[in-house]
Amino acid sequence: MIFELEKRLKDIQNLTFLSEDERNLLKKIYSKYQEIIVESPSKLSVEEKDKIKNDLSEKYPAAFLIFKTNKDLIGGTRIYVDGNLIDDSWKNQLNKISKIKPEPIQDIKNLKELINKISNQFANEEPEEELKFGVIKSYQDGILKISGLTNPIMNELLEVHGTSIKALAMNLTESEVAALVLNDQKNEIKEGMYVSKTNNLLKIPVGEGLLGRVVNFLGEPIDELGEIKPDDYFLIEKIAPGVIARESVNEPIETGILIVDSLIPIGKGQRELIIGDRQTGKSTIAIDTVLNQKGKNVICVYVCIGQRESFVSNLYEKLKNYQADKYTVILSSPASAPAVQQYLAPYSGTSIAEYFLSKGKNVLIVYDDLSKHAVAYREISLLLKRPPGREAYPGDVFYLHSRLLERAVKLNKENGGGSITALPIAETQAGDVSAYIPTNLISITDGQIFLEADLYNKGIIPAVNVGISVSRVGGSAQTKIMKKVSGRLKLDLASYFELEAFSQFSSDLDETTKKTLERGKRTVSSLIQKQNAPYSLPQEVLILYLVTNGYLDKVVIEKVNTRINEFLIYVEKNNQDLITLILDKKEFTEEIQEKIKNICDEFFK
């Protein structure tokens, strides 16, 4: 027996005016009958309804039939039953026709041939693989609630029937699936639409064509410079390479920032956190590192998470001006983008980096910044009704970043020998490094560069706090010449800062203390560096030699940087052989030491 209902029985069960007994009775009835939804563009006549009932009665003898109107179908009908969708609507037929590649029409004869070809194509069309469908119960804040979808997989890609909209399955329960909508720019989704599984996880296009481009979290271009031809498609989520495939960090990534390369060296395959308050120069350190990779055979991926679009535009222009765009990909999920896009952006960026890694290349990836990434994930988790924990973040927020940063790697030669070096950025509030996300990232990464607002306000830029900044593995990757000339620097700075604090409470200082303080002031001044002006290795070696060997002790503090620049120009003009020797040897040999000493003596006589 087939009964016709005005509403879905599932909806009737939610009516509050029914008693508990009446609701239980409805559930009992519902369990014995099949629910069939028939959609048409206009109301069906009694005769048309009877015909559909008769056609369905043989296969479904006990069923509830709900007739709905849907003008989007244009013509024909669409029937949903038991997770299956029988779509004979005109809209579906037009979608199929639109997928046929058009051929040029030369004459009437050619037109007839084309019509016959299309007709034959439909006549001989193989039946599509039977898809199981679910129904959208609700759509709110970018979250789809879907019922009736059988055997979904976590993080599976779902498709909304009749559209190009994709969604990502996130919460799986017995009765429904909660999915994040990826691309509903036109607000096409409505309750009652159908969703099918794809049996695939989310992939993005990757390839050489991405270099010099700005793309979104799906790898689609957003810079209006035309299509990008992909070389391959990579999963955005991937298990990181195991210990056997890796080797220890043994090559340096030269940032061109003197204080970093000398005291907090970074190696290829390392994860070095850049942390500090707002407006302390965190992004500047990352950008300068990208600029300094020119000519060093390193591919760069800059992931902007929750940044202003003006920041992304300025970054692109800056890279272009310094000709760094040729080896850089910018992936942007701006502050105006939905939380799901900001959540997926760093994983997509890592997939792009992993493509170049698979080609045996060295890659530098910047995540700017992961504090905003954690906030986006918190928003998604709260909307998905996941239980909040500390600072309202979900319980798996540590895993969110650990699985991402674990993909930074230095592979051994048997596995291609490439590397991914990660520079995650995190924002602190009033210098509080003990907050939840900063402590998580500090424990995941191999060191941190801590930028201090007080130093920045004093004009010491980069505002690196040497005391709590550390590189846990980069020291083994530091070049021998850099290790040798910077050996005393950290000790000198530590002595200076300790004595500076002490000298504020004492006016009577001995000569040794005064000398140490004067040397320290010049050391700090020599480490001040202009934005977007990275030093080469020979320049860094020369500056460190000047500082640690007292050549700047008699220079007025205000003129320290001027004298350093004059000295570098002098060496560039008159001693190209020394620069070549440093780049070739990368060791502090007696020959190099003697040459540097002679040049310094001559310049500062």
C-alpha positions in Angstrom: 0.0 0.0 0.0 1.4 3.4 -1.0 0.2 6.4 1.0 0.6 10.1 0.0 1.9 12.5 2.6 2.1 16.3 2.7 5.3 16.4 4.7 8.2 14.0 5.3 7.5 11.8 8.3 10.9 12.7 9.8 9.7 16.3 9.9 6.4 15.4 11.5 8.3 13.6 14.3 9.9 16.9 15.3 6.5 18.6 15.9 6.4 19.6 19.6 2.6 19.4 20.0 2.7 15.5 19.6 2.9 13.5 22.8 5.7 11.0 23.4 3.3 8.0 22.7 2.2 9.6 19.4 5.8 10.2 18.3 6.8 6.6 19.2 3.8 5.3 17.2 5.0 7.4 14.2 8.5 5.9 14.5 7.0 2.4 14.5 4.9 3.1 11.4 7.9 4.8 9.8 10.2 1.8 10.3 7.8 -0.5 8.3 7.3 1.9 5.3 9.7 3.2 2.7 9.9 7.0 2.2 9.8 8.1 -1.5 10.2 11.7 -2.5 9.0 12.7 -6.0 10.1 16.1 -7.4 8.6 17.9 -10.4 8.8 21.5 -11.7 5.1 22.0 -11.2 2.2 20.4 -9.4 1.3 17.0 -10.8 -2.3 16.1 -11.8 -4.2 13.3 -10.1 -3.7 11.1 -13.2 0.1 11.7 -13.2 0.3 10.9 -9.5 -1.7 7.7 -9.9 0.6 6.6 -12.7 3.8 7.2 -10.6 2.1 5.3 -7.7 1.3 2.3 -9.9 4.9 2.3 -11.4 6.4 2.3 -7.9 3.9 -0.1 -6.2 5.5 -3.3 -7.6 9.0 -2.5 -6.3 7.9 -0.7 -3.1 4.5 -2.2 -1.9 4.6 -0.4 1.5 5.7 3.2 1.1 5.0 6.8 2.0 5.0 9.1 -1.1 5.8 12.8 -0.8 5.3 15.1 -3.9 7.4 18.3 -4.0 7.7 21.1 -6.6 11.1 22.2 -7.7 11.2 24.8 -10.5 14.9 24.3 -11.0 14.2 20.9 -12.7 12.6 22.7 -15.8 10.8 19.5 -16.8 10.6 15.8 -16.1 10.8 14.2 -12.6 13.4 13.3 -9.9 12.7 10.4 -7.5 14.7 9.8 -4.3 14.3 6.5 -2.5 16.5 4.5 -0.1 19.6 6.6 -0.9 19.1 6.2 -4.7 18.3 9.1 -7.0 16.5 8.5 -10.3 17.0 11.8 -12.1 15.0 12.1 -15.3 14.7 15.9 -15.1 15.5 18.2 -18.1 18.0 20.0 -15.9 20.1 16.8 -15.5 19.8 16.1 -19.3 21.1 19.6 -20.1 24.0 19.1 -17.7 25.0 16.0 -19.6 24.7 17.7 -23.0 26.9 20.6 -21.7 29.7 18.1 -20.9 29.9 17.1 -24.6 32.7 18.9 -26.4 31.3 21.0 -29.2 32.5 20.6 -32.8 32.6 23.5 -35.3 29.5 23.6 -37.5 30.5 24.0 -41.2 27.3 23.4 -43.1 23.8 21.9 -42.7 25.2 18.4 -43.4 27.7 18.8 -40.6 24.9 20.0 -38.3 22.8 16.8 -39.1 25.9 14.7 -38.4 26.4 16.5 -35.1 22.8 15.9 -34.0 23.0 12.2 -35.0 26.3 11.9 -33.0 24.7 13.4 -29.9 21.6 11.2 -30.2 23.7 8.1 -30.7 25.9 9.1 -27.7 22.8 9.2 -25.5 21.3 6.0 -26.9 24.5 4.1 -26.4 25.4 5.7 -23.1 26.6 3.2 -20.5 24.6 3.3 -17.3 26.5 5.4 -14.7 27.8 3.8 -11.6 25.0 3.7 -9.1 25.6 6.5 -6.6 24.1 6.6 -3.1 22.6 10.0 -2.2 21.8 11.8 1.0 19.4 14.7 1.6 20.5 18.1 3.0 18.5 18.6 6.2 20.0 22.0 7.0 22.6 24.5 5.7 23.9 27.1 8.2 27.2 28.9 8.6 28.9 26.9 5.9 27.9 23.6 7.5 25.8 21.0 5.7 23.8 18.5 7.8 23.1 15.5 5.5 20.9 12.5 6.3 20.7 9.1 4.5 24.3 9.1 3.2 25.6 5.5 3.5 29.2 4.6 4.6 30.8 8.1 4.4 34.6 8.4 5.1 36.1 11.1 7.3 37.5 14.0 5.1 35.7 12.5 2.1 34.9 14.8 -0.8 31.1 15.1 -1.4 29.2 16.6 -4.3 25.9 18.5 -4.3 23.8 17.0 -7.1 23.2 19.2 -10.1 25.8 21.7 -9.1 29.6 22.1 -9.1 29.6 22.5 -5.3 31.9 20.3 -3.2 31.8 19.7 0.5 34.2 17.9 3.0 32.8 15.3 5.4 33.9 16.2 9.0 31.4 14.8 11.6 30.1 11.3 11.1 27.2 10.0 13.3 24.7 7.2 12.9 21.9 9.5 11.7 23.7 12.2 9.8 26.9 13.7 8.3 28.1 17.2 8.9 30.2 18.6 6.0 32.0 21.8 5.3 31.0 23.6 2.1 34.1 24.4 0.0 32.8 26.6 -2.9 29.2 28.0 -2.7 30.0 31.5 -4.0 26.5 31.8 -5.7 24.5 30.6 -2.7 23.0 27.7 -4.7 22.5 25.3 -1.8 19.0 24.8 -0.5 17.5 22.4 2.0 16.2 19.2 0.4 19.0 19.1 -2.3 20.8 15.8 -2.7 24.5 15.0 -1.9 26.5 12.0 -3.2 29.8 10.5 -2.2 32.8 10.6 -4.5 34.9 7.9 -2.7 37.8 10.4 -2.9 39.7 12.6 -0.5 40.4 16.3 -1.4 43.2 16.8 -4.0 44.6 20.0 -5.5 46.4 20.6 -8.8 50.2 21.0 -8.5 53.0 21.7 -10.9 55.7 24.1 -12.2 52.9 26.3 -13.6 52.1 27.5 -10.0 55.4 29.4 -9.7 54.9 33.2 -9.9 51.2 32.8 -9.3 48.7 33.6 -6.5 46.2 30.7 -5.9 43.5 29.9 -3.4 43.2 26.9 -1.1 42.0 24.7 -4.0 45.0 25.6 -6.2 42.8 27.8 -8.4 44.4 31.1 -9.7 43.1 34.3 -8.1 45.5 36.7 -9.8 43.6 37.1 -13.1 46.7 35.9 -15.1 44.9 33.0 -16.8 44.5 29.3 -16.3 47.2 27.1 -14.7 48.0 23.8 -16.4 48.6 21.2 -13.6 51.3 18.6 -13.8 49.6 16.4 -11.2 47.1 16.3 -8.4 48.2 15.8 -4.8 46.1 14.9 -1.7 46.0 17.9 0.7 46.3 15.5 3.7 49.2 13.1 3.7 51.1 11.0 6.2 54.6 12.5 6.8 57.7 10.5 5.6 58.9 8.0 8.3 62.3 8.1 10.1 63.9 5.7 7.7 63.3 8.0 4.7 64.8 11.0 6.5 68.3 12.2 7.3 69.6 14.7 9.8 69.6 18.4 9.0 73.0 19.2 7.6 72.6 22.1 5.1 71.9 25.7 6.0 69.0 27.8 4.8 70.6 31.3 4.6 68.1 33.9 5.6 70.3 36.9 4.9 69.4 38.2 8.4 72.6 38.6 10.3 71.3 37.9 13.8 69.4 34.8 12.7 72.2 33.3 10.5 74.8 33.8 13.3 72.9 33.0 16.5 69.8 31.1 15.5 70.8 29.2 12.3 68.2 27.4 10.3 68.9 24.1 8.4 67.1 22.6 5.4 64.3 20.4 6.7 64.0 22.3 10.0 60.8 23.8 11.5 61.7 27.2 13.1 58.8 29.1 14.7 58.7 32.9 14.3 56.8 34.2 17.3 56.0 37.7 18.8 53.3 40.3 19.3 51.6 42.2 16.4 53.7 44.6 14.4 57.1 43.3 15.6 58.4 42.2 12.2 57.4 38.5 12.1 56.4 38.5 8.4 59.4 40.7 7.5 61.8 38.0 8.7 59.9 35.4 6.6 59.8 37.6 3.5 63.5 38.5 3.7 64.3 34.8 3.9 62.3 34.2 0.7 64.1 37.1 -1.0 67.4 35.7 0.0 66.8 32.4 -1.8 67.3 34.0 -5.2 69.9 31.9 -7.1 70.1 29.3 -4.4 67.9 26.7 -6.1 65.2 26.8 -3.4 61.5 26.9 -4.2 59.4 29.0 -1.8 55.7 28.7 -0.9 54.1 31.5 1.1 50.8 30.6 2.7 48.7 33.7 3.8 46.1 32.6 6.4 43.5 35.3 7.5 45.7 38.2 6.2 44.3 41.4 4.6 44.1 41.2 0.8 46.2 44.4 0.7 49.0 42.5 2.5 48.9 39.7 -0.2 48.9 42.3 -3.0 51.9 44.1 -1.5 53.7 40.8 -1.0 53.2 39.8 -4.6 54.4 43.2 -5.8 57.5 43.0 -3.5 58.4 39.6 -4.8 58.0 40.7 -8.4 60.2 43.8 -7.8 63.0 41.6 -6.4 62.5 39.0 -9.1 61.6 36.5 -6.4 58.2 35.6 -7.9 59.9 33.2 -10.4 60.6 30.7 -7.6 57.7 31.5 -5.3 54.0 30.4 -5.0 51.6 32.5 -2.9 48.6 30.7 -1.5 46.1 33.0 0.0 43.0 32.5 2.2 42.3 36.1 3.3 40.5 37.3 6.4 37.3 37.7 4.3 37.3 34.0 3.3 35.2 31.4 5.2 36.8 29.6 8.1 37.0 26.3 6.1 39.3 27.9 3.5 41.6 29.3 6.2 41.6 25.9 7.8 42.6 24.0 4.6 45.1 26.6 3.3 48.3 25.4 5.1 47.6 21.8 4.1 47.1 22.8 0.5 50.4 24.8 0.6 52.2 21.8 2.0 50.9 19.6 -0.9 52.3 22.1 -3.4 55.7 22.0 -1.5 55.6 18.2 -1.6 55.2 18.2 -5.4 58.6 20.0 -5.6 60.0 17.7 -2.9 59.0 14.7 -5.0 61.3 16.2 -7.8 64.2 16.2 -5.4 64.1 20.0 -4.8 64.6 22.0 -1.6 61.5 24.0 -0.6 60.9 26.7 2.0 57.3 27.1 3.2 56.0 30.0 5.3 52.7 29.7 7.3 51.6 33.3 8.0 50.1 32.7 10.5 49.1 29.6 12.5 47.4 31.6 15.3 44.7 32.6 12.8 44.6 29.0 11.5 43.8 27.7 15.0 41.1 30.4 15.4 39.5 29.2 12.1 39.6 25.6 13.2 38.1 26.6 16.6 35.2 28.3 14.7 34.6 25.2 12.6 34.7 22.9 15.6 32.3 25.0 17.6 29.9 25.1 14.7 30.2 21.3 14.4 29.2 21.2 18.1 32.5 19.6 19.1 33.3 20.0 22.9 35.5 23.0 23.6 38.6 22.8 25.8 41.2 25.3 26.9 40.6 28.8 25.5 37.6 27.2 23.7 39.9 25.3 21.3 38.9 21.7 20.5 40.9 18.8 22.0 42.7 17.9 18.8 44.1 21.4 18.1 47.7 20.1 18.9 47.2 17.4 16.3 46.0 20.1 13.9 49.5 21.6 13.8 51.7 18.6 14.6 50.4 16.6 11.5 51.0 19.7 9.4 54.6 20.5 10.6 55.6 16.9 10.7 55.5 17.1 6.9 58.6 19.3 7.0 61.5 16.9 6.1 65.0 16.4 5.0 65.0 13.2 2.8 67.9 11.0 2.3 69.5 10.4 -1.1 67.6 7.1 -1.6 64.3 9.0 -1.4 65.3 11.9 -3.6 67.4 14.0 -1.2 64.9 17.0 -1.3 63.7 19.0 1.7 60.9 21.1 3.1 61.8 23.8 5.6 58.9 25.2 7.5 58.7 28.7 9.0 55.4 28.9 10.9 54.5 32.2 12.4 52.5 32.6 15.6 51.2 35.7 17.3 51.4 36.4 21.0 49.3 38.7 23.2 51.5 41.1 25.3 54.5 38.8 24.9 52.8 35.8 26.6 54.6 32.7 25.2 52.8 30.5 27.7 49.4 30.8 25.9 47.9 27.6 24.5 48.8 27.9 20.8 52.3 29.4 21.2 53.2 26.6 23.7 51.9 23.9 21.3 53.9 25.3 18.4 57.1 25.7 20.5 56.9 22.1 21.6 56.2 20.9 17.9 59.0 23.0 16.2 62.8 22.7 16.3 63.3 26.1 17.8 61.9 29.6 17.8 62.8 33.2 16.9 61.1 35.4 19.5 60.5 39.0 18.6 60.0 41.5 21.4 57.9 44.7 21.2 60.2 46.6 23.6 63.2 46.0 21.4 61.2 47.0 18.3 60.1 50.2 20.0 63.8 51.0 20.8 64.6 50.8 17.1 66.5 47.4 17.4 65.2 45.7 14.2 65.0 42.7 13.7 63.7 42.8 17.3 65.0 39.3 18.2 65.3 38.5 21.8 68.5 36.4 21.8 67.9 35.1 25.3 64.8 32.9 24.6 65.4 32.4 20.9 66.9 29.1 20.0 67.6 26.7 17.1 67.7 23.1 18.3 69.1 21.5 15.1 70.3 24.4 12.9 73.8 24.5 14.6 74.8 21.3 12.8 73.8 22.8 9.5 75.7 26.2 10.0 78.6 26.8 7.7 82.1 26.3 9.4 83.1 29.9 8.7 79.9 31.3 10.2 80.2 29.1 13.3 83.8 30.3 13.8 83.3 34.1 13.4 80.0 34.1 15.4 81.3 32.0 18.3 81.9 34.9 20.7 78.8 36.9 19.6 76.2 35.2 21.8 78.5 35.5 24.9 79.3 39.1 24.2 75.5 39.9 23.9 74.6 38.0 27.0 77.3 39.9 29.0 76.2 43.2 27.6 72.5 42.7 28.5 73.4 41.5 32.0 75.7 44.4 32.7 73.2 46.9 31.1 70.6 45.9 33.6 73.1 46.1 36.5 74.6 49.5 35.4 71.2 51.2 35.7 71.5 51.0 39.5 75.2 52.0 39.7 76.9 55.2 38.6 80.4 54.1 39.5 81.6 51.5 36.9 85.2 50.2 36.4 87.0 50.5 33.1 86.4 46.8 32.1 82.7 47.1 32.6 82.5 50.3 30.7 84.5 48.7 27.9 82.1 45.7 27.8 79.1 48.0 27.7 80.5 50.1 24.9 81.4 47.0 22.9 77.9 45.6 23.5 76.2 48.8 22.3 78.1 48.6 19.0 77.4 44.9 18.7 73.6 45.5 19.0 73.8 48.4 16.6 75.7 46.3 14.0 72.9 43.7 14.1 70.3 46.3 13.1 69.3 45.6 9.5 67.1 47.3 7.0 63.9 45.6 5.8 64.1 43.7 2.5 67.9 44.0 2.4 69.3 40.5 3.2 73.1 40.1 3.5 75.2 37.6 1.5 77.3 35.1 3.4 80.6 37.1 2.8 78.9 40.3 4.0 77.8 38.6 7.2 81.2 37.1 7.8 82.9 40.5 7.4 80.4 42.3 9.7 80.8 39.7 12.4 84.6 39.9 12.2 84.5 43.7 12.6 82.2 43.4 15.7 84.0 40.5 17.5 87.5 41.9 16.9 86.9 45.4 18.2 87.2 47.3 14.9 84.0 49.3 15.7 85.0 50.1 19.4 86.2 53.6 18.4 83.3 54.4 16.0 80.6 56.7 17.3 77.4 54.5 17.9 75.3 56.7 15.6 77.7 56.0 12.7 78.2 52.2 13.2 75.8 51.2 10.5 77.2 53.9 8.1 80.7 52.7 8.6 79.7 49.0 8.1 78.0 49.9 4.8 81.1 51.9 3.7 83.3 49.0 4.6 81.1 46.5 2.6 81.1 48.8 -0.4 84.9 49.1 -0.1 85.4 45.3 0.0 83.0 44.8 -2.9 85.0 47.2 -5.1 88.5 46.2 -4.2 88.5 42.6 -2.9 86.3 40.5 -5.1 88.8 37.6 -4.7 88.1 37.5 -1.0 84.3 37.3 -1.6 84.8 34.4 -4.1 87.2 32.6 -1.7 84.6 32.8 1.2 81.8 31.5 -1.1 84.0 28.6 -2.4 85.7 27.5 0.8 83.0 28.3 3.4 85.7 27.7 6.1 87.6 30.1 8.2 91.1 29.2 6.8 94.3 31.0 7.7 94.4 32.5 4.2 90.8 34.0 4.6 91.5 35.2 8.2 94.7 36.9 7.1 93.1 38.6 4.1 90.1 39.9 6.3 92.5 41.2 9.0 94.6 43.1 6.4 91.5 44.7 4.8 90.1 45.7 8.2 93.4 47.1 9.4 93.7 49.1 6.2 90.1 50.5 6.3 90.1 51.4 10.0 93.6 52.7 10.3 
